[in-house]
Amino acid sequence: MAARAAEDLFTEFKSGIESMKLIAAGGGRFEVVVDGNLIYSKAETGRHAEEGELVRLVAEATGMVPKSMEAVA
């Protein structure tokens, strides 16, 4: 899940992501933090992120336009 999420985020925000860390955590935890702010937590939602959900959340948190939406924007 984490590797796929990282791949999706780099694909969608290639020029806007300065760095990304994947940190192994126990207990099936999966969290996404942008600029120090938690924007997704599997522990809080009780589920895996849905397709496109993390891209949408990162876009909302940063104001960046995902590559897949550039033609629409």
N, CA, C and O atoms as a Maestro MAE file, in Angstrom:
{
 s_m_m2io_version
 :::
 2.0.0
}

f_m_ct {
 s_m_title
 :::
 protein
 m_atom[292] {
  # First column is atom index #
  i_m_mmod_type
  r_m_x_coord
  r_m_y_coord
  r_m_z_coord
  i_m_residue_number
  s_m_chain_name
  s_m_pdb_residue_name
  s_m_pdb_atom_name
  i_m_atomic_number
  :::
  1 25 0.822 -1.202 0.000 1 A "MET " " N  " 7
  2 3 0.000 0.000 0.000 1 A "MET " " CA " 6
  3 2 0.861 1.260 0.000 1 A "MET " " C  " 6
  4 15 0.620 2.174 -0.788 1 A "MET " " O  " 8
  5 25 1.858 1.316 0.872 2 A "ALA " " N  " 7
  6 3 2.668 2.529 0.989 2 A "ALA " " CA " 6
  7 2 3.476 2.793 -0.274 2 A "ALA " " C  " 6
  8 15 3.566 3.935 -0.724 2 A "ALA " " O  " 8
  9 25 4.064 1.750 -0.850 3 A "ALA " " N  " 7
  10 3 4.861 1.941 -2.063 3 A "ALA " " CA " 6
  11 2 3.983 2.404 -3.214 3 A "ALA " " C  " 6
  12 15 4.389 3.266 -3.993 3 A "ALA " " O  " 8
  13 25 2.790 1.845 -3.330 4 A "ARG " " N  " 7
  14 3 1.859 2.259 -4.393 4 A "ARG " " CA " 6
  15 2 1.418 3.709 -4.175 4 A "ARG " " C  " 6
  16 15 1.327 4.480 -5.130 4 A "ARG " " O  " 8
  17 25 1.151 4.072 -2.946 5 A "ALA " " N  " 7
  18 3 0.744 5.446 -2.639 5 A "ALA " " CA " 6
  19 2 1.859 6.422 -3.001 5 A "ALA " " C  " 6
  20 15 1.596 7.478 -3.578 5 A "ALA " " O  " 8
  21 25 3.096 6.079 -2.667 6 A "ALA " " N  " 7
  22 3 4.232 6.944 -2.996 6 A "ALA " " CA " 6
  23 2 4.367 7.091 -4.504 6 A "ALA " " C  " 6
  24 15 4.602 8.191 -5.003 6 A "ALA " " O  " 8
  25 25 4.220 5.993 -5.228 7 A "GLU " " N  " 7
  26 3 4.301 6.039 -6.692 7 A "GLU " " CA " 6
  27 2 3.214 6.941 -7.270 7 A "GLU " " C  " 6
  28 15 3.489 7.765 -8.142 7 A "GLU " " O  " 8
  29 25 1.985 6.788 -6.789 8 A "ASP " " N  " 7
  30 3 0.875 7.620 -7.267 8 A "ASP " " CA " 6
  31 2 1.133 9.101 -6.989 8 A "ASP " " C  " 6
  32 15 0.902 9.946 -7.853 8 A "ASP " " O  " 8
  33 25 1.607 9.409 -5.795 9 A "LEU " " N  " 7
  34 3 1.849 10.807 -5.433 9 A "LEU " " CA " 6
  35 2 2.976 11.415 -6.260 9 A "LEU " " C  " 6
  36 15 2.874 12.561 -6.697 9 A "LEU " " O  " 8
  37 25 4.052 10.655 -6.477 10 A "PHE " " N  " 7
  38 3 5.137 11.174 -7.313 10 A "PHE " " CA " 6
  39 2 4.679 11.366 -8.755 10 A "PHE " " C  " 6
  40 15 5.071 12.336 -9.404 10 A "PHE " " O  " 8
  41 25 3.857 10.456 -9.259 11 A "THR " " N  " 7
  42 3 3.339 10.587 -10.622 11 A "THR " " CA " 6
  43 2 2.480 11.834 -10.751 11 A "THR " " C  " 6
  44 15 2.609 12.578 -11.724 11 A "THR " " O  " 8
  45 25 1.615 12.067 -9.790 12 A "GLU " " N  " 7
  46 3 0.669 13.180 -9.863 12 A "GLU " " CA " 6
  47 2 1.288 14.540 -9.531 12 A "GLU " " C  " 6
  48 15 0.855 15.563 -10.061 12 A "GLU " " O  " 8
  49 25 2.301 14.556 -8.655 13 A "PHE " " N  " 7
  50 3 2.876 15.822 -8.191 13 A "PHE " " CA " 6
  51 2 4.386 15.877 -8.415 13 A "PHE " " C  " 6
  52 15 5.111 16.466 -7.613 13 A "PHE " " O  " 8
  53 25 4.853 15.276 -9.482 14 A "LYS " " N  " 7
  54 3 6.290 15.102 -9.728 14 A "LYS " " CA " 6
  55 2 7.117 16.353 -9.449 14 A "LYS " " C  " 6
  56 15 8.115 16.278 -8.732 14 A "LYS " " O  " 8
  57 25 6.733 17.474 -9.986 15 A "SER " " N  " 7
  58 3 7.553 18.675 -9.830 15 A "SER " " CA " 6
  59 2 7.336 19.379 -8.490 15 A "SER " " C  " 6
  60 15 8.118 20.257 -8.125 15 A "SER " " O  " 8
  61 25 6.295 19.011 -7.758 16 A "GLY " " N  " 7
  62 3 5.988 19.716 -6.522 16 A "GLY " " CA " 6
  63 2 6.441 19.035 -5.252 16 A "GLY " " C  " 6
  64 15 6.385 19.635 -4.179 16 A "GLY " " O  " 8
  65 25 6.893 17.788 -5.348 17 A "ILE " " N  " 7
  66 3 7.314 17.058 -4.150 17 A "ILE " " CA " 6
  67 2 8.822 17.164 -4.006 17 A "ILE " " C  " 6
  68 15 9.582 16.676 -4.843 17 A "ILE " " O  " 8
  69 25 9.234 17.808 -2.934 18 A "GLU " " N  " 7
  70 3 10.658 17.972 -2.663 18 A "GLU " " CA " 6
  71 2 11.240 16.713 -2.038 18 A "GLU " " C  " 6
  72 15 12.356 16.314 -2.371 18 A "GLU " " O  " 8
  73 25 10.497 16.087 -1.138 19 A "SER " " N  " 7
  74 3 10.963 14.854 -0.509 19 A "SER " " CA " 6
  75 2 9.769 14.073 0.024 19 A "SER " " C  " 6
  76 15 8.696 14.621 0.275 19 A "SER " " O  " 8
  77 25 9.995 12.768 0.188 20 A "MET " " N  " 7
  78 3 8.959 11.891 0.724 20 A "MET " " CA " 6
  79 2 9.657 10.793 1.513 20 A "MET " " C  " 6
  80 15 10.683 10.266 1.082 20 A "MET " " O  " 8
  81 25 9.102 10.452 2.665 21 A "LYS " " N  " 7
  82 3 9.663 9.391 3.490 21 A "LYS " " CA " 6
  83 2 8.636 8.284 3.640 21 A "LYS " " C  " 6
  84 15 7.458 8.545 3.884 21 A "LYS " " O  " 8
  85 25 9.088 7.050 3.493 22 A "LEU " " N  " 7
  86 3 8.270 5.892 3.831 22 A "LEU " " CA " 6
  87 2 8.882 5.314 5.098 22 A "LEU " " C  " 6
  88 15 10.041 4.898 5.102 22 A "LEU " " O  " 8
  89 25 8.109 5.291 6.163 23 A "ILE " " N  " 7
  90 3 8.606 4.829 7.453 23 A "ILE " " CA " 6
  91 2 7.789 3.618 7.874 23 A "ILE " " C  " 6
  92 15 6.570 3.695 8.026 23 A "ILE " " O  " 8
  93 25 8.479 2.499 8.058 24 A "ALA " " N  " 7
  94 3 7.799 1.276 8.479 24 A "ALA " " CA " 6
  95 2 7.277 1.451 9.900 24 A "ALA " " C  " 6
  96 15 7.986 1.934 10.783 24 A "ALA " " O  " 8
  97 25 6.034 1.051 10.102 25 A "ALA " " N  " 7
  98 3 5.421 1.144 11.428 25 A "ALA " " CA " 6
  99 2 4.661 -0.148 11.691 25 A "ALA " " C  " 6
  100 15 4.163 -0.783 10.762 25 A "ALA " " O  " 8
  101 25 4.577 -0.526 12.929 26 A "GLY " " N  " 7
  102 3 3.897 -1.756 13.289 26 A "GLY " " CA " 6
  103 2 2.394 -1.595 13.351 26 A "GLY " " C  " 6
  104 15 1.874 -0.480 13.319 26 A "GLY " " O  " 8
  105 25 1.709 -2.702 13.440 27 A "GLY " " N  " 7
  106 3 0.268 -2.685 13.653 27 A "GLY " " CA " 6
  107 2 -0.555 -2.252 12.460 27 A "GLY " " C  " 6
  108 15 -1.712 -1.863 12.624 27 A "GLY " " O  " 8
  109 25 0.010 -2.307 11.260 28 A "GLY " " N  " 7
  110 3 -0.753 -1.941 10.074 28 A "GLY " " CA " 6
  111 2 -1.031 -0.457 9.942 28 A "GLY " " C  " 6
  112 15 -1.927 -0.055 9.200 28 A "GLY " " O  " 8
  113 25 -0.271 0.361 10.654 29 A "ARG " " N  " 7
  114 3 -0.476 1.814 10.579 29 A "ARG " " CA " 6
  115 2 -0.093 2.331 9.206 29 A "ARG " " C  " 6
  116 15 0.861 1.848 8.596 29 A "ARG " " O  " 8
  117 25 -0.834 3.307 8.725 30 A "PHE " " N  " 7
  118 3 -0.520 3.984 7.475 30 A "PHE " " CA " 6
  119 2 -0.998 5.409 7.618 30 A "PHE " " C  " 6
  120 15 -2.194 5.664 7.760 30 A "PHE " " O  " 8
  121 25 -0.058 6.337 7.581 31 A "GLU " " N  " 7
  122 3 -0.396 7.749 7.755 31 A "GLU " " CA " 6
  123 2 0.288 8.576 6.681 31 A "GLU " " C  " 6
  124 15 1.385 8.244 6.232 31 A "GLU " " O  " 8
  125 25 -0.360 9.646 6.276 32 A "VAL " " N  " 7
  126 3 0.222 10.583 5.321 32 A "VAL " " CA " 6
  127 2 0.259 11.946 5.999 32 A "VAL " " C  " 6
  128 15 -0.760 12.459 6.462 32 A "VAL " " O  " 8
  129 25 1.458 12.519 6.047 33 A "VAL " " N  " 7
  130 3 1.681 13.815 6.683 33 A "VAL " " CA " 6
  131 2 2.242 14.765 5.627 33 A "VAL " " C  " 6
  132 15 3.204 14.433 4.935 33 A "VAL " " O  " 8
  133 25 1.643 15.938 5.508 34 A "VAL " " N  " 7
  134 3 2.110 16.961 4.571 34 A "VAL " " CA " 6
  135 2 2.471 18.204 5.375 34 A "VAL " " C  " 6
  136 15 1.640 18.751 6.101 34 A "VAL " " O  " 8
  137 25 3.708 18.639 5.239 35 A "ASP " " N  " 7
  138 3 4.191 19.827 5.951 35 A "ASP " " CA " 6
  139 2 3.868 19.772 7.443 35 A "ASP " " C  " 6
  140 15 3.481 20.775 8.042 35 A "ASP " " O  " 8
  141 25 4.031 18.592 8.030 36 A "GLY " " N  " 7
  142 3 3.805 18.424 9.457 36 A "GLY " " CA " 6
  143 2 2.363 18.204 9.870 36 A "GLY " " C  " 6
  144 15 2.082 18.026 11.056 36 A "GLY " " O  " 8
  145 25 1.439 18.214 8.911 37 A "ASN " " N  " 7
  146 3 0.018 18.029 9.219 37 A "ASN " " CA " 6
  147 2 -0.461 16.657 8.761 37 A "ASN " " C  " 6
  148 15 -0.265 16.279 7.606 37 A "ASN " " O  " 8
  149 25 -1.081 15.924 9.656 38 A "LEU " " N  " 7
  150 3 -1.639 14.619 9.321 38 A "LEU " " CA " 6
  151 2 -2.858 14.821 8.426 38 A "LEU " " C  " 6
  152 15 -3.825 15.472 8.822 38 A "LEU " " O  " 8
  153 25 -2.807 14.257 7.210 39 A "ILE " " N  " 7
  154 3 -3.951 14.413 6.307 39 A "ILE " " CA " 6
  155 2 -4.690 13.108 6.072 39 A "ILE " " C  " 6
  156 15 -5.817 13.115 5.577 39 A "ILE " " O  " 8
  157 25 -4.058 11.966 6.427 40 A "TYR " " N  " 7
  158 3 -4.753 10.683 6.329 40 A "TYR " " CA " 6
  159 2 -4.173 9.731 7.357 40 A "TYR " " C  " 6
  160 15 -2.957 9.668 7.541 40 A "TYR " " O  " 8
  161 25 -5.035 8.999 8.020 41 A "SER " " N  " 7
  162 3 -4.619 7.989 8.983 41 A "SER " " CA " 6
  163 2 -5.535 6.780 8.865 41 A "SER " " C  " 6
  164 15 -6.747 6.881 9.059 41 A "SER " " O  " 8
  165 25 -4.943 5.640 8.546 42 A "LYS " " N  " 7
  166 3 -5.728 4.406 8.493 42 A "LYS " " CA " 6
  167 2 -6.298 4.089 9.875 42 A "LYS " " C  " 6
  168 15 -7.414 3.581 9.985 42 A "LYS " " O  " 8
  169 25 -5.539 4.385 10.924 43 A "ALA " " N  " 7
  170 3 -6.013 4.127 12.284 43 A "ALA " " CA " 6
  171 2 -7.258 4.953 12.599 43 A "ALA " " C  " 6
  172 15 -8.176 4.471 13.261 43 A "ALA " " O  " 8
  173 25 -7.285 6.204 12.121 44 A "GLU " " N  " 7
  174 3 -8.444 7.069 12.387 44 A "GLU " " CA " 6
  175 2 -9.649 6.712 11.527 44 A "GLU " " C  " 6
  176 15 -10.787 6.778 11.993 44 A "GLU " " O  " 8
  177 25 -9.403 6.330 10.260 45 A "THR " " N  " 7
  178 3 -10.520 6.025 9.359 45 A "THR " " CA " 6
  179 2 -10.980 4.580 9.481 45 A "THR " " C  " 6
  180 15 -12.120 4.256 9.150 45 A "THR " " O  " 8
  181 25 -10.085 3.706 9.959 46 A "GLY " " N  " 7
  182 3 -10.417 2.293 10.073 46 A "GLY " " CA " 6
  183 2 -10.442 1.575 8.731 46 A "GLY " " C  " 6
  184 15 -11.020 0.495 8.613 46 A "GLY " " O  " 8
  185 25 -9.816 2.170 7.719 47 A "ARG " " N  " 7
  186 3 -9.827 1.563 6.378 47 A "ARG " " CA " 6
  187 2 -8.619 2.042 5.586 47 A "ARG " " C  " 6
  188 15 -7.960 3.018 5.944 47 A "ARG " " O  " 8
  189 25 -8.348 1.323 4.495 48 A "HIS " " N  " 7
  190 3 -7.326 1.773 3.554 48 A "HIS " " CA " 6
  191 2 -7.884 2.950 2.768 48 A "HIS " " C  " 6
  192 15 -9.098 3.076 2.607 48 A "HIS " " O  " 8
  193 25 -7.007 3.799 2.285 49 A "ALA " " N  " 7
  194 3 -7.434 4.921 1.446 49 A "ALA " " CA " 6
  195 2 -8.025 4.384 0.148 49 A "ALA " " C  " 6
  196 15 -7.543 3.396 -0.406 49 A "ALA " " O  " 8
  197 25 -9.065 5.042 -0.322 50 A "GLU " " N  " 7
  198 3 -9.682 4.657 -1.586 50 A "GLU " " CA " 6
  199 2 -8.837 5.180 -2.740 50 A "GLU " " C  " 6
  200 15 -8.027 6.088 -2.557 50 A "GLU " " O  " 8
  201 25 -9.022 4.613 -3.921 51 A "GLU " " N  " 7
  202 3 -8.261 5.044 -5.091 51 A "GLU " " CA " 6
  203 2 -8.461 6.540 -5.323 51 A "GLU " " C  " 6
  204 15 -9.591 7.025 -5.370 51 A "GLU " " O  " 8
  205 25 -7.369 7.251 -5.464 52 A "GLY " " N  " 7
  206 3 -7.415 8.687 -5.714 52 A "GLY " " CA " 6
  207 2 -7.587 9.550 -4.476 52 A "GLY " " C  " 6
  208 15 -7.438 10.770 -4.551 52 A "GLY " " O  " 8
  209 25 -7.895 8.944 -3.349 53 A "GLU " " N  " 7
  210 3 -8.154 9.715 -2.132 53 A "GLU " " CA " 6
  211 2 -6.913 10.463 -1.643 53 A "GLU " " C  " 6
  212 15 -7.001 11.636 -1.280 53 A "GLU " " O  " 8
  213 25 -5.769 9.797 -1.631 54 A "LEU " " N  " 7
  214 3 -4.553 10.456 -1.149 54 A "LEU " " CA " 6
  215 2 -4.131 11.588 -2.075 54 A "LEU " " C  " 6
  216 15 -3.665 12.629 -1.610 54 A "LEU " " O  " 8
  217 25 -4.288 11.396 -3.377 55 A "VAL " " N  " 7
  218 3 -3.968 12.460 -4.335 55 A "VAL " " CA " 6
  219 2 -4.852 13.668 -4.065 55 A "VAL " " C  " 6
  220 15 -4.375 14.803 -4.053 55 A "VAL " " O  " 8
  221 25 -6.135 13.426 -3.849 56 A "ARG " " N  " 7
  222 3 -7.072 14.521 -3.572 56 A "ARG " " CA " 6
  223 2 -6.699 15.237 -2.274 56 A "ARG " " C  " 6
  224 15 -6.702 16.467 -2.218 56 A "ARG " " O  " 8
  225 25 -6.383 14.477 -1.243 57 A "LEU " " N  " 7
  226 3 -6.042 15.076 0.048 57 A "LEU " " CA " 6
  227 2 -4.751 15.889 -0.021 57 A "LEU " " C  " 6
  228 15 -4.663 16.966 0.569 57 A "LEU " " O  " 8
  229 25 -3.755 15.381 -0.736 58 A "VAL " " N  " 7
  230 3 -2.505 16.130 -0.891 58 A "VAL " " CA " 6
  231 2 -2.758 17.401 -1.692 58 A "VAL " " C  " 6
  232 15 -2.224 18.460 -1.359 58 A "VAL " " O  " 8
  233 25 -3.561 17.307 -2.736 59 A "ALA " " N  " 7
  234 3 -3.892 18.495 -3.539 59 A "ALA " " CA " 6
  235 2 -4.576 19.549 -2.672 59 A "ALA " " C  " 6
  236 15 -4.247 20.732 -2.752 59 A "ALA " " O  " 8
  237 25 -5.523 19.122 -1.848 60 A "GLU " " N  " 7
  238 3 -6.228 20.059 -0.966 60 A "GLU " " CA " 6
  239 2 -5.281 20.683 0.056 60 A "GLU " " C  " 6
  240 15 -5.390 21.869 0.366 60 A "GLU " " O  " 8
  241 25 -4.353 19.882 0.577 61 A "ALA " " N  " 7
  242 3 -3.441 20.369 1.614 61 A "ALA " " CA " 6
  243 2 -2.377 21.314 1.065 61 A "ALA " " C  " 6
  244 15 -1.879 22.176 1.789 61 A "ALA " " O  " 8
  245 25 -2.028 21.155 -0.203 62 A "THR " " N  " 7
  246 3 -0.914 21.923 -0.761 62 A "THR " " CA " 6
  247 2 -1.324 22.972 -1.789 62 A "THR " " C  " 6
  248 15 -0.573 23.908 -2.062 62 A "THR " " O  " 8
  249 25 -2.506 22.816 -2.352 63 A "GLY " " N  " 7
  250 3 -2.921 23.710 -3.428 63 A "GLY " " CA " 6
  251 2 -2.341 23.329 -4.780 63 A "GLY " " C  " 6
  252 15 -2.569 24.020 -5.773 63 A "GLY " " O  " 8
  253 25 -1.585 22.220 -4.824 64 A "MET " " N  " 7
  254 3 -1.023 21.757 -6.092 64 A "MET " " CA " 6
  255 2 -2.113 21.090 -6.926 64 A "MET " " C  " 6
  256 15 -3.071 20.533 -6.391 64 A "MET " " O  " 8
  257 25 -1.950 21.156 -8.239 65 A "VAL " " N  " 7
  258 3 -2.889 20.508 -9.155 65 A "VAL " " CA " 6
  259 2 -2.271 19.190 -9.603 65 A "VAL " " C  " 6
  260 15 -1.164 19.181 -10.142 65 A "VAL " " O  " 8
  261 25 -2.975 18.064 -9.387 66 A "PRO " " N  " 7
  262 3 -2.443 16.780 -9.834 66 A "PRO " " CA " 6
  263 2 -2.289 16.755 -11.353 66 A "PRO " " C  " 6
  264 15 -3.069 17.378 -12.074 66 A "PRO " " O  " 8
  265 25 -1.283 16.035 -11.828 67 A "LYS " " N  " 7
  266 3 -1.014 15.924 -13.260 67 A "LYS " " CA " 6
  267 2 -2.258 15.485 -14.025 67 A "LYS " " C  " 6
  268 15 -2.523 15.985 -15.118 67 A "LYS " " O  " 8
  269 25 -3.022 14.552 -13.457 68 A "SER " " N  " 7
  270 3 -4.213 14.036 -14.137 68 A "SER " " CA " 6
  271 2 -5.312 15.082 -14.261 68 A "SER " " C  " 6
  272 15 -6.251 14.896 -15.035 68 A "SER " " O  " 8
  273 25 -5.214 16.183 -13.508 69 A "MET " " N  " 7
  274 3 -6.228 17.237 -13.557 69 A "MET " " CA " 6
  275 2 -5.746 18.496 -14.275 69 A "MET " " C  " 6
  276 15 -6.509 19.454 -14.403 69 A "MET " " O  " 8
  277 25 -4.498 18.516 -14.746 70 A "GLU " " N  " 7
  278 3 -3.943 19.719 -15.370 70 A "GLU " " CA " 6
  279 2 -4.752 20.178 -16.572 70 A "GLU " " C  " 6
  280 15 -4.969 21.378 -16.741 70 A "GLU " " O  " 8
  281 25 -5.200 19.255 -17.405 71 A "ALA " " N  " 7
  282 3 -5.960 19.622 -18.604 71 A "ALA " " CA " 6
  283 2 -7.324 20.190 -18.243 71 A "ALA " " C  " 6
  284 15 -7.885 20.993 -18.988 71 A "ALA " " O  " 8
  285 25 -7.857 19.771 -17.094 72 A "VAL " " N  " 7
  286 3 -9.175 20.215 -16.642 72 A "VAL " " CA " 6
  287 2 -9.086 21.583 -15.977 72 A "VAL " " C  " 6
  288 15 -9.992 22.407 -16.107 72 A "VAL " " O  " 8
  289 25 -7.982 21.820 -15.259 73 A "ALA " " N  " 7
  290 3 -7.830 23.049 -14.465 73 A "ALA " " CA " 6
  291 2 -7.628 24.284 -15.290 73 A "ALA " " C  " 6
  292 15 -7.487 25.376 -14.741 73 A "ALA " " O  " 8
  :::
 }
 m_bond[291] {
  # First column is bond index #
  i_m_from
  i_m_to
  i_m_order
  :::
  1 1 2 1
  2 2 3 1
  3 3 4 2
  4 3 5 1
  5 5 6 1
  6 6 7 1
  7 7 8 2
  8 7 9 1
  9 9 10 1
  10 10 11 1
  11 11 12 2
  12 11 13 1
  13 13 14 1
  14 14 15 1
  15 15 16 2
  16 15 17 1
  17 17 18 1
  18 18 19 1
  19 19 20 2
  20 19 21 1
  21 21 22 1
  22 22 23 1
  23 23 24 2
  24 23 25 1
  25 25 26 1
  26 26 27 1
  27 27 28 2
  28 27 29 1
  29 29 30 1
  30 30 31 1
  31 31 32 2
  32 31 33 1
  33 33 34 1
  34 34 35 1
  35 35 36 2
  36 35 37 1
  37 37 38 1
  38 38 39 1
  39 39 40 2
  40 39 41 1
  41 41 42 1
  42 42 43 1
  43 43 44 2
  44 43 45 1
  45 45 46 1
  46 46 47 1
  47 47 48 2
  48 47 49 1
  49 49 50 1
  50 50 51 1
  51 51 52 2
  52 51 53 1
  53 53 54 1
  54 54 55 1
  55 55 56 2
  56 55 57 1
  57 57 58 1
  58 58 59 1
  59 59 60 2
  60 59 61 1
  61 61 62 1
  62 62 63 1
  63 63 64 2
  64 63 65 1
  65 65 66 1
  66 66 67 1
  67 67 68 2
  68 67 69 1
  69 69 70 1
  70 70 71 1
  71 71 72 2
  72 71 73 1
  73 73 74 1
  74 74 75 1
  75 75 76 2
  76 75 77 1
  77 77 78 1
  78 78 79 1
  79 79 80 2
  80 79 81 1
  81 81 82 1
  82 82 83 1
  83 83 84 2
  84 83 85 1
  85 85 86 1
  86 86 87 1
  87 87 88 2
  88 87 89 1
  89 89 90 1
  90 90 91 1
  91 91 92 2
  92 91 93 1
  93 93 94 1
  94 94 95 1
  95 95 96 2
  96 95 97 1
  97 97 98 1
  98 98 99 1
  99 99 100 2
  100 99 101 1
  101 101 102 1
  102 102 103 1
  103 103 104 2
  104 103 105 1
  105 105 106 1
  106 106 107 1
  107 107 108 2
  108 107 109 1
  109 109 110 1
  110 110 111 1
  111 111 112 2
  112 111 113 1
  113 113 114 1
  114 114 115 1
  115 115 116 2
  116 115 117 1
  117 117 118 1
  118 118 119 1
  119 119 120 2
  120 119 121 1
  121 121 122 1
  122 122 123 1
  123 123 124 2
  124 123 125 1
  125 125 126 1
  126 126 127 1
  127 127 128 2
  128 127 129 1
  129 129 130 1
  130 130 131 1
  131 131 132 2
  132 131 133 1
  133 133 134 1
  134 134 135 1
  135 135 136 2
  136 135 137 1
  137 137 138 1
  138 138 139 1
  139 139 140 2
  140 139 141 1
  141 141 142 1
  142 142 143 1
  143 143 144 2
  144 143 145 1
  145 145 146 1
  146 146 147 1
  147 147 148 2
  148 147 149 1
  149 149 150 1
  150 150 151 1
  151 151 152 2
  152 151 153 1
  153 153 154 1
  154 154 155 1
  155 155 156 2
  156 155 157 1
  157 157 158 1
  158 158 159 1
  159 159 160 2
  160 159 161 1
  161 161 162 1
  162 162 163 1
  163 163 164 2
  164 163 165 1
  165 165 166 1
  166 166 167 1
  167 167 168 2
  168 167 169 1
  169 169 170 1
  170 170 171 1
  171 171 172 2
  172 171 173 1
  173 173 174 1
  174 174 175 1
  175 175 176 2
  176 175 177 1
  177 177 178 1
  178 178 179 1
  179 179 180 2
  180 179 181 1
  181 181 182 1
  182 182 183 1
  183 183 184 2
  184 183 185 1
  185 185 186 1
  186 186 187 1
  187 187 188 2
  188 187 189 1
  189 189 190 1
  190 190 191 1
  191 191 192 2
  192 191 193 1
  193 193 194 1
  194 194 195 1
  195 195 196 2
  196 195 197 1
  197 197 198 1
  198 198 199 1
  199 199 200 2
  200 199 201 1
  201 201 202 1
  202 202 203 1
  203 203 204 2
  204 203 205 1
  205 205 206 1
  206 206 207 1
  207 207 208 2
  208 207 209 1
  209 209 210 1
  210 210 211 1
  211 211 212 2
  212 211 213 1
  213 213 214 1
  214 214 215 1
  215 215 216 2
  216 215 217 1
  217 217 218 1
  218 218 219 1
  219 219 220 2
  220 219 221 1
  221 221 222 1
  222 222 223 1
  223 223 224 2
  224 223 225 1
  225 225 226 1
  226 226 227 1
  227 227 228 2
  228 227 229 1
  229 229 230 1
  230 230 231 1
  231 231 232 2
  232 231 233 1
  233 233 234 1
  234 234 235 1
  235 235 236 2
  236 235 237 1
  237 237 238 1
  238 238 239 1
  239 239 240 2
  240 239 241 1
  241 241 242 1
  242 242 243 1
  243 243 244 2
  244 243 245 1
  245 245 246 1
  246 246 247 1
  247 247 248 2
  248 247 249 1
  249 249 250 1
  250 250 251 1
  251 251 252 2
  252 251 253 1
  253 253 254 1
  254 254 255 1
  255 255 256 2
  256 255 257 1
  257 257 258 1
  258 258 259 1
  259 259 260 2
  260 259 261 1
  261 261 262 1
  262 262 263 1
  263 263 264 2
  264 263 265 1
  265 265 266 1
  266 266 267 1
  267 267 268 2
  268 267 269 1
  269 269 270 1
  270 270 271 1
  271 271 272 2
  272 271 273 1
  273 273 274 1
  274 274 275 1
  275 275 276 2
  276 275 277 1
  277 277 278 1
  278 278 279 1
  279 279 280 2
  280 279 281 1
  281 281 282 1
  282 282 283 1
  283 283 284 2
  284 283 285 1
  285 285 286 1
  286 286 287 1
  287 287 288 2
  288 287 289 1
  289 289 290 1
  290 290 291 1
  291 291 292 2
  :::
 }
}
